[in-house]
Amino acid sequence: MAEDLRYLDDRIKSLDEKITENVQKAPVARRLMTLRGVGPLTASALSGALGDGKAFRKGRDFAASLGLTPRQHSTGGRERLLGISKRGDGYLRKLLVHGARAVLRHVDRKSDGLSHWLKCLVNRKHINVATVALANKTARIAWALVANETAYDETLAAASR
């Protein structure tokens, strides 16, 4: 069994190296890796899911396709937002949430606009709500980077919602 585990570890390592190699060659994936909480695995999955970004009209549509937007049960002008829908691509949603969790772990050491937004959000909401909110924001920014073919601008990250 130990030999099988070593074989699997070697196989995983070689596949990780191939993914990293492919991400370094793809310009879209390289742009996506500039986002916080997005590594080679998430960048390759995002670029595959987004394509050229034209399949989605706006970033919210892409985030909704991943199940990162809240379900609504509103009536008579009274908004009631429930938990996230959890519909759509569970694998990519999991990658984005784990990336957001890693970003939140180190947010106290940073002083940029996105970190300030996150600190304020964590003070108002539960840490899991803030994690999913950051994953949602990351998905929307990723769509904007791909659809508009622009580079990541950190100053706009905290302003967009």
VMD Tcl script that draws the C-alpha trace (Angstrom):
set ca {
  {0.00 0.00 0.00}
  {2.88 2.34 0.75}
  {4.23 1.77 -2.75}
  {0.81 2.59 -4.23}
  {0.67 5.81 -2.21}
  {4.14 6.81 -3.41}
  {3.07 6.12 -6.99}
  {-0.05 8.27 -6.54}
  {1.98 11.07 -4.95}
  {4.38 11.02 -7.90}
  {1.46 11.00 -10.35}
  {-0.18 13.97 -8.60}
  {3.11 15.87 -8.60}
  {3.62 15.28 -12.34}
  {0.04 16.36 -13.14}
  {0.45 19.50 -11.02}
  {3.62 20.32 -12.96}
  {1.78 19.84 -16.28}
  {-1.08 22.09 -15.16}
  {1.37 24.77 -14.02}
  {3.22 24.49 -17.34}
  {-0.01 24.88 -19.35}
  {-1.14 27.83 -17.24}
  {2.16 29.64 -17.84}
  {1.63 29.27 -21.61}
  {-1.97 30.55 -21.66}
  {-2.28 34.37 -21.46}
  {-5.82 34.25 -20.02}
  {-4.79 31.87 -17.23}
  {-1.73 34.02 -16.45}
  {-4.01 37.06 -16.08}
  {-6.32 35.10 -13.81}
  {-3.40 34.07 -11.59}
  {-2.86 37.74 -10.68}
  {-6.07 37.55 -8.61}
  {-5.69 36.84 -4.92}
  {-6.59 33.28 -4.00}
  {-6.21 32.00 -7.56}
  {-3.40 29.54 -8.19}
  {-2.56 27.41 -11.22}
  {-5.32 24.85 -10.60}
  {-8.04 27.47 -10.12}
  {-6.78 29.55 -13.05}
  {-6.91 26.56 -15.39}
  {-10.42 25.64 -14.20}
  {-11.61 29.27 -14.50}
  {-10.21 29.72 -17.98}
  {-11.87 26.48 -19.05}
  {-15.23 27.48 -17.58}
  {-15.13 31.05 -18.90}
  {-13.77 30.43 -22.37}
  {-13.80 33.89 -23.93}
  {-16.34 35.19 -21.38}
  {-19.00 35.92 -24.01}
  {-21.27 33.11 -22.81}
  {-22.20 35.28 -19.83}
  {-23.73 38.74 -20.10}
  {-22.19 40.00 -16.87}
  {-20.10 38.83 -13.94}
  {-23.15 38.13 -11.79}
  {-24.38 35.64 -14.37}
  {-21.08 33.79 -14.18}
  {-21.10 33.81 -10.36}
  {-24.70 32.55 -10.43}
  {-23.68 29.72 -12.76}
  {-21.24 28.62 -10.06}
  {-23.86 28.85 -7.30}
  {-22.13 31.74 -5.51}
  {-25.06 34.18 -5.47}
  {-27.73 34.22 -2.76}
  {-31.16 32.73 -3.38}
  {-33.95 35.25 -3.13}
  {-37.36 34.90 -1.54}
  {-38.61 38.47 -1.86}
  {-42.11 39.88 -1.97}
  {-43.78 43.27 -1.83}
  {-40.56 45.27 -2.00}
  {-39.14 43.38 0.98}
  {-35.91 41.65 0.04}
  {-35.07 38.37 1.70}
  {-31.73 36.92 0.69}
  {-31.12 33.33 1.68}
  {-27.91 31.30 1.53}
  {-26.03 30.65 -1.69}
  {-27.84 28.48 -4.21}
  {-25.02 25.89 -4.51}
  {-26.16 25.10 -8.04}
  {-23.79 24.85 -10.93}
  {-20.14 23.90 -10.99}
  {-19.36 22.61 -7.51}
  {-15.70 21.94 -8.25}
  {-14.94 25.50 -9.36}
  {-17.03 26.90 -6.51}
  {-14.99 24.81 -4.06}
  {-11.71 26.05 -5.55}
  {-12.83 29.69 -5.31}
  {-14.07 29.29 -1.73}
  {-10.82 27.63 -0.63}
  {-8.83 30.39 -2.32}
  {-10.95 33.01 -0.57}
  {-10.41 31.25 2.74}
  {-6.65 31.43 2.20}
  {-6.87 35.15 1.40}
  {-8.93 35.83 4.53}
  {-6.35 34.06 6.66}
  {-3.75 36.69 5.71}
  {-5.94 39.79 5.36}
  {-4.68 41.38 8.61}
  {-1.19 41.83 7.14}
  {-2.39 43.87 4.14}
  {-3.63 47.45 3.89}
  {-5.00 47.77 0.35}
  {-8.61 48.50 -0.58}
  {-9.72 44.90 -0.95}
  {-8.24 43.98 2.42}
  {-9.99 46.95 4.02}
  {-13.30 45.85 2.46}
  {-12.74 42.32 3.76}
  {-11.89 43.49 7.29}
  {-15.07 45.59 7.43}
  {-17.12 42.69 6.08}
  {-15.70 40.25 8.63}
  {-16.58 42.70 11.42}
  {-20.22 42.80 10.23}
  {-20.79 39.23 9.04}
  {-19.79 35.68 9.90}
  {-16.42 34.54 8.52}
  {-18.07 31.98 6.22}
  {-20.33 34.66 4.72}
  {-17.27 36.84 4.08}
  {-15.48 33.88 2.50}
  {-18.29 33.23 0.04}
  {-18.61 36.97 -0.66}
  {-14.93 37.08 -1.60}
  {-15.31 33.98 -3.77}
  {-18.26 35.66 -5.50}
  {-16.23 38.84 -6.02}
  {-13.30 36.82 -7.36}
  {-15.56 35.05 -9.87}
  {-16.98 38.38 -11.04}
  {-13.53 39.94 -11.39}
  {-12.32 36.85 -13.27}
  {-15.20 37.23 -15.72}
  {-14.36 40.93 -16.20}
  {-10.68 40.14 -16.85}
  {-11.54 37.55 -19.48}
  {-14.51 39.30 -21.14}
  {-12.83 42.71 -21.35}
  {-9.33 41.32 -21.98}
  {-7.85 43.59 -19.32}
  {-5.26 43.17 -16.61}
  {-6.19 43.03 -12.94}
  {-6.34 46.45 -11.30}
  {-6.18 46.11 -7.53}
  {-7.64 49.60 -6.96}
  {-10.90 48.62 -8.69}
  {-11.33 45.37 -6.76}
  {-12.68 47.01 -3.61}
  {-14.88 49.43 -5.54}
  {-16.68 46.76 -7.58}
  {-19.50 44.90 -5.92}
}
mol new
graphics top color blue
foreach p $ca { graphics top sphere $p radius 0.5 }
foreach p [lrange $ca 0 end-1] q [lrange $ca 1 end] { graphics top cylinder $p $q radius 0.2 }
display resetview
